[in-house]
Amino acid sequence: MQKIIDASGMQIITETGIYSNLDAGHYHSQLTPEPSLSSSMARTLINECPAMLHASSYLNPAHKREERAHFDIGQAVHLLYLETEKFSKSVCIIDADDWRRKDAQQQRDEARAAGKTPLLAKTADEIVSMRSALLSHPIAGKAFAGEGHSELSLVWKDSETGVWLKARPDWTPASFGFLVDLKTSTTANPSDFARKAYSLGYHMQAAWYLDAVEVITGEKPRQFWFVVQDKSFPFLCSVATFDDDAIAAGRALNRAAVRKFADCLEKNEWPGYRQETTPEKDTAFILALPSWAQRDIDSLVSAD
């Protein structure tokens, strides 16, 4: 069984391993001797550009975490589902109908300043109902069952570039045989999630986490599961995973992201949007109509 290292009190991690008791703020900061790349950062590199990654992450000394209500809800859901014993200590429930009143806003800001997650009382009640709905689902209810670990931090060095990499699975069973990621959404409809998963690069996330466990433990997990839950009543759930082709595509994109990150670090340059044909300089883009738009035009023209 892979040894799990207690990271309590650690400021900088210098060894490949699996770490527990590492708070989220520390994980998302300068965790290793040199800058480290996470899955979400890799997706920003691929879907956006290096300049966006630098501006929106710990790489930018002036960056501040954006505070939004839906982030609070997501964080509270993770606490209640995965670290139930921490929920009451980490969440501040505010007795107000909404955030429009100044006293509610003040309590919210004070909670955040104290390192707690602010929730309206009605939202907290909804989250409790969501958990009950998930536990009653025949598949999702078993995803987090049994012995396991929540929010472990996996840290390792890329063998090709020497760049530090990191991952933080939501739930890992004691066997490390599979991984689970909990997503709250406006719908749990699998068709909708398939589109969203691709646009947000979740196939990259799945490949990143599977590879992380294999590199560190020497054993490849069987699958990476997404448990998706609708935030609105009746709080429906679905469970999904990517096929082998999607994982292979995500792995290839991850490799491109790691190389790009290594190049940016070496040159200390974080360029904006550039074309693949001219990565060394900014050039104007020539746009073509997407295939669906051209089909629409062709049908309109033929109708005349």
N, C-alpha and C positions, 0 to 999 in steps of 0.2 A: 504494500500500500504506500502511496506517495506521502512523504512527510509534509505536514502543513506547518509553516513557520509563523509564530506569533509575532506580528509586526508592531505590537504596542510599544510606543516610545521611539520607534525608528523614524529618522528624518530622511535618510537617503538609503535606498536599497541597491546593493552592489552585487548581489548574487541571483542567478536564475533560481526560481522557485515559486511555490504557491504560498501566499501569505493571508493570514486571517487578522481580524481586528484592525483593519486599515480603513479609516473613515473615507467617505466619498470625496471630501474636499482635498484630502491629502493625495488620494489616487489621481485626481484630475490636475494636480499641480506638478512641480518639478520633482518627480518621484525617484529618478535615477541620476547617476553622476552627469550624464549628458541627456539632452531632451529625449523623451520616449514617445512613441507613436501608439495611439489606441485605435480601435476599429472605427469609432465615430470620426476621429481625425483623418484616418485613411479615406473614409467616404467623402469627407469634405475636399480632400485633395483631388479625388477622381471626379466628383460631381460639380465642384466649384473650381478653386484654384489655390495655389500656395498663399497668395495674399489674403484670401478669405480665411484660411486656416490660421495664419499667424495672428490676424486681427481678432479672431473669435475664440482663442484658446489661451492657455497659460503662457504661451510663447510671447504674448503681448503683455508687458508689465502693467499696462493701463487697463487691461480687460477686467471687467466685473461681471459676475454671473447675473444673467437676466432673471428677474423674479416675475413669474407669471402664475396665475391661479391654477392653470392646467398642469404646470410642473409640480405644484404643491400636491395636487390630487394624485398624480402618478407616484410621487415619492411616498405619500401616505399609504397608498395601495400596496406598494412594495413592502413597507414596514409591517402592515397588518397581516399580509399573506406570508411573508418570508421571515420576518423577525418580530413576531407577535409580542414578545416580552418587552420590546423597545417602544411599542406604539404609544402607550400612555405617557411615557417619559419624553418622547420626541415630538409629540403632536400637541399643539395648543388649540383647543376647541373654543370657538368664539360664538357666543349666543347673540347672533344678529341674522336678519333675513338676507342681507346682501352686504357688499362692501361700499355702498354709496355713502353711508354715514361716516362722519369724521372720527367718531369714537371707535368704530369698527376698524377703520383704516389704521388708526393709531395702535390698536391692539395687534393688528396684523403685523405692522412694522416692528413693534416691540418683540413679538414672537420671533420674527426672522433675525432680529439683532441678537437674540438670546440663543440662536442656533436651532430653533424649533420650527416645525412646519405648521403654519396657521391654516385652520379649516373652519368653515362655517358649521354650526351644529347640524344643519340638515344634510350637508355634504358628508359629514362623519357618519351619520345614520345610513346614507346611501352606500358608503364604502363597506360598512358592516353587512348590509344586504347583498352587496356584490360578492363578498367573500362567501356568504352562505350559498349563493347561486353557483359559484365556481366549485365549491366543495361537493355540490350535488350533481355536477356534471360527471358522466360515467368515465370520461378519459381525463379531462382537466383536473378533476378532483383527486386523481391518483398521481398527477405529475410531481407534486411537492410532498408526497407521502414518504414515510420511511426515514431512515437516517440519511443525513446529507448536510450540505453546507450552503449558506446563502452569502452572496456578495464576497466570495473569495477573490483575491487579486493575484493574477498570474503574470509573472514578469520574466522576460527572457531576452537574449540577444540574437538578432538575426544573423545566421551563419554566413550569409553572402555579403552584407553591407556593414555588419558590426553595429547596426542601429539597435537601440533598446526598444522593445515592444512590450505591450501590456494588454491585458484583457480582464474583464470583471463579469463573469457569468452571474445571472440572477440566482440560479439554483444548480447545484452539482450534487448528485447522490454520492454516498460514501465510496461507491465502486468506481466513480468517474466514467461509468459506462455510457452515459448520455448527458446532455446539457439541456436546460430549460430556460427560456426567456419569456418573461411576462410582459404583454403589451396591452395597454388599455386604449380603446379607440372609440370613434363615433359609431362604429358598427363592427360586428364580428363576422359578417358575411365573408366566407372564404374567397369569393370572386373579387370582392372589393379589396380584401387584404392582399391578394396576389398582385394587384396593380400597385398598391401602396408599398408593398414589400420590395418590389423591383425599383420603384422610383426613389425609395429611401436607402437602397443598397443593402437590404437585409440579407441577401445572398452572400454579400461580402462579409457581413457580420458572422453568419453561420460558419463560413469557411475559416475565418480568422480564429474563432473560438475553438473549433475542432482541431485546427492545426496547433493552437497554443497548448492544449492538453497533450497532444501527441508528442510535441517537442519536449515538454517538461517531464512527462511521465513515461514516455516510450510506448504508450498504448493509445490507439486511436479510438475515441468514443464512437458508438454505433451511429448516433444521430444527434442533431440539434433541433429541439422542438420549440415551436412558438405557441404559447398559450395566449389567445387573443380574447379579450372580453369587452363587450359593449358597456359604456359608462351610463347608459340610459336603461330604464326598466323595460323588459324583464332581465336585463343584465346577461344576455346570451353569451355563450362561449363557443369557441372553435379551437381545434388543435391542428397545427399544420407543420410540415417540414418540406425542405427543398429536395428535388431529385438530384441525381449525381451530376447531370449536366449543369444545373444551376450552381452547385457547389464548385465545380471545376471553373466556371466562369468567374465566380466570386474570388476564387483563389488566384486566378490570373490577374484580376484587377487589384487584389491586395499586393501582389508582387510588384506591379507597376507603381502603386502608391508608396511602398517602402523604398523603392529605388528613387522616386521623385523626392521623398523626404530626405533621404541621405544626400542627394545632390544639393538640395536647398541648404542643408546644414553645412555642407562642405564649402559652398560658395557664400553662405550667409546672404542669400538672395531669395526673396519671396515674391515672385512676379505675379501679375494678375492674369487675366484670360489671354491665352495664347493658342495658336493653332499648332497641331502636331507637326506640320511641315516646317514651321519656323519657331521652334521652342526657345531659341536664343534671343528673340526680339518680338516686340509688339507689332502686329500687322492688322490691317483692316480685314474684316470677315466678309466673304461673299456667301449670301444665304440662298438656299434652294427651298422650294416649297416641300413640306413633308409629303410623304406618299399618299396619306389619307386626303390631304387637301387637293392634290393633283387629281385623285380619283373623283372627288366632288366636282371639280372644274370640268373634267372630261364628261361626266354625266350631264352637267348643265349644258355644255356646248352641244353634245349629241342630241339633247332633247329639242334644241332649236332646229 
